[in-house]
Amino acid sequence: MTMRVLFAGGLIIALLVSAGCGKSKENYEKSFKEGFLKSFVTSCSEGATKASSSVKAEQAKSMCECMGKYMVDKYSAVELTKMSANPDSPEMGKIFQEAAASCK
C-alpha cells in the first residue's frame, strides 16, 4: 500500500533529522516524534490526494495529522522505528486502521 511505503520513507527521514550527538533520551524521543509527525503528514497527505481525486488536500492533511498524532502519542520512537522495518505487515495495516478510526 502506498501509505505504508510513504510511512517507511517518512520514518527514515525523521530518524535522520532527529539523530544527534549528546541528546538525552527525552530530547531524542521528542525530536524524533516531531520529525516523524511532520514527515508522516507530508507523505500521507500527498499519497492520499494522489490515490483519489475525490480527496481534497485540506481533508487529507487533517486526517493525516490526526493519524500521525495518534501514532506518536501511542508509540515510542523505538516502536515507530521497528514498525518501519515491515510497513506492509498486517500489524501495520491494523495500526493504520486504528489511527484512522480514532480520527472519526
Backbone hydrogen bonds, N-H to C=O, Kabsch-Sander energy under -0.5 kcal/mol:
donor,donor_aa,acceptor,acceptor_aa,energy
5,V,1,M,-1.8
6,L,2,T,-2.7
7,F,3,M,-2.4
8,A,4,R,-2.2
9,G,5,V,-2.2
10,G,6,L,-2.8
11,L,7,F,-2.3
12,I,8,A,-2.1
13,I,9,G,-2.1
14,A,10,G,-2.4
15,L,11,L,-2.3
16,L,12,I,-2.2
17,V,13,I,-2.6
18,S,14,A,-2.3
19,A,15,L,-1.2
23,K,20,G,-0.7
28,Y,24,S,-2.7
29,E,25,K,-2.8
30,K,26,E,-2.6
31,S,27,N,-2.8
32,F,28,Y,-3.3
33,K,29,E,-2.4
34,E,30,K,-2.2
35,G,31,S,-2.4
36,F,32,F,-3.1
37,L,33,K,-2.7
38,K,34,E,-2.1
39,S,35,G,-2.4
40,F,36,F,-3.3
41,V,37,L,-2.6
42,T,38,K,-2.0
43,S,39,S,-2.6
44,C,40,F,-3.3
45,S,41,V,-2.5
46,E,42,T,-2.2
47,G,43,S,-2.5
48,A,44,C,-2.6
49,T,45,S,-2.2
50,K,46,E,-1.9
51,A,47,G,-2.1
52,S,48,A,-1.3
55,V,52,S,-1.2
56,K,54,S,-0.6
60,A,56,K,-2.6
61,K,57,A,-2.6
62,S,58,E,-2.3
63,M,59,Q,-2.5
64,C,60,A,-2.9
65,E,61,K,-2.6
66,C,62,S,-2.0
67,M,63,M,-2.7
68,G,64,C,-2.8
69,K,65,E,-2.4
70,Y,66,C,-2.3
71,M,67,M,-2.2
72,V,68,G,-2.6
73,D,69,K,-2.2
74,K,70,Y,-1.8
75,Y,71,M,-2.7
80,L,76,S,-2.7
81,T,77,A,-2.2
82,K,78,V,-2.4
83,M,79,E,-2.3
84,S,80,L,-1.4
85,A,81,T,-0.6
85,A,82,K,-1.1
86,N,83,M,-1.4
89,S,86,N,-1.8
93,G,89,S,-2.0
94,K,90,P,-2.2
95,I,91,E,-2.2
96,F,92,M,-2.7
97,Q,93,G,-2.2
98,E,94,K,-2.7
99,A,95,I,-2.6
100,A,96,F,-2.5
101,A,97,Q,-2.6
102,S,98,E,-1.9
103,C,99,A,-0.5
103,C,100,A,-1.1
104,K,101,A,-1.1
